[in-house]
């Protein structure tokens, strides 16, 4: 009788844990979709408003500063607000282990470049077109993974990459000679500049993600320390870009020129969005992340129709459909056993999972840009 009661209690506990995990997956899905879509839409919105425009280089710097401050606060909380212990810990992690810190200089440089390029791309491309085209980062990340990490892809994944490229090509054909119906600000937009910016951003995203995985494999540092290290370099490099590109204008008008409530929302989204995704992403396996990306494309497209007067025709629908299908196909495991393994590995805070916190953020993007998790 006692054994039966114990068995029932264990079964109820497993069932309760399963329900909690299921709810966390749905919450993770919602967070990933909202973060993916909202950052792109909000940047597009503030960059097409009439009136004084803020300096995008200053927005990148402000986002990095907020990210560093947030991570420092979290580390302080983990140390139970012992300031002395926190300072010693940070000095040891960042200064004494300077070789480990210096490894992040290269990805930080690339991420800073990428964040600035994203502003340029979204300022010149319709939000839906950017969202679809930006999925080329999956192709570039996969190719760099094969070249640099010697990873292998399944036939389905190679097929999905071909479909992805085809879908993006169809969308670009559809956009040829066609412009988004916007306000007078549209006269300052250059489709070619936006397209070049997003392509370079995809290339940098792929290389940075794979390089980051390569140099930090087996690292024991926490995700928050890594973000502090990245943020320090990101702030310095972003400030250099700010001085180089907008130095004279900033000296005359101030760093926060043109900042409104909407602009601050973009900055906060860029700063905290990636950190929030870092927290929830461990509850999302590859399939869920692929579905979230696909769903965010739909959300961005529908919202663009109502918010920016974006026109969806047959070619765009076909191209976007190919991209959505490719993203989902790429995330599929090769077999049932692989699926279980992938879900298990996604549920722990491994270095590969933690790495996604650093991928912009428009991070991203995003979010984001995710590292390729290839299931062999």
HELIX and SHEET records of a PDB file:
HELIX    1   1 UNK A    2  UNK A   47  1                                  46    
HELIX    2   2 UNK A   56  UNK A   78  1                                  23    
HELIX    3   3 UNK A   83  UNK A   90  1                                   8    
HELIX    4   4 UNK A   91  UNK A   96  3                                   6    
HELIX    5   5 UNK A   98  UNK A  102  1                                   5    
HELIX    6   6 UNK A  104  UNK A  124  1                                  21    
HELIX    7   7 UNK A  127  UNK A  133  1                                   7    
HELIX    8   8 UNK A  136  UNK A  148  1                                  13    
HELIX    9   9 UNK A  155  UNK A  175  1                                  21    
HELIX   10  10 UNK A  184  UNK A  188  5                                   5    
HELIX   11  11 UNK A  191  UNK A  216  1                                  26    
HELIX   12  12 UNK A  223  UNK A  253  1                                  31    
HELIX   13  13 UNK A  261  UNK A  280  1                                  20    
HELIX   14  14 UNK A  281  UNK A  283  5                                   3    
HELIX   15  15 UNK A  286  UNK A  307  1                                  22    
HELIX   16  16 UNK A  314  UNK A  331  1                                  18    
HELIX   17  17 UNK A  336  UNK A  346  1                                  11    
HELIX   18  18 UNK A  351  UNK A  355  1                                   5    
HELIX   19  19 UNK A  356  UNK A  358  5                                   3    
END                                                                             
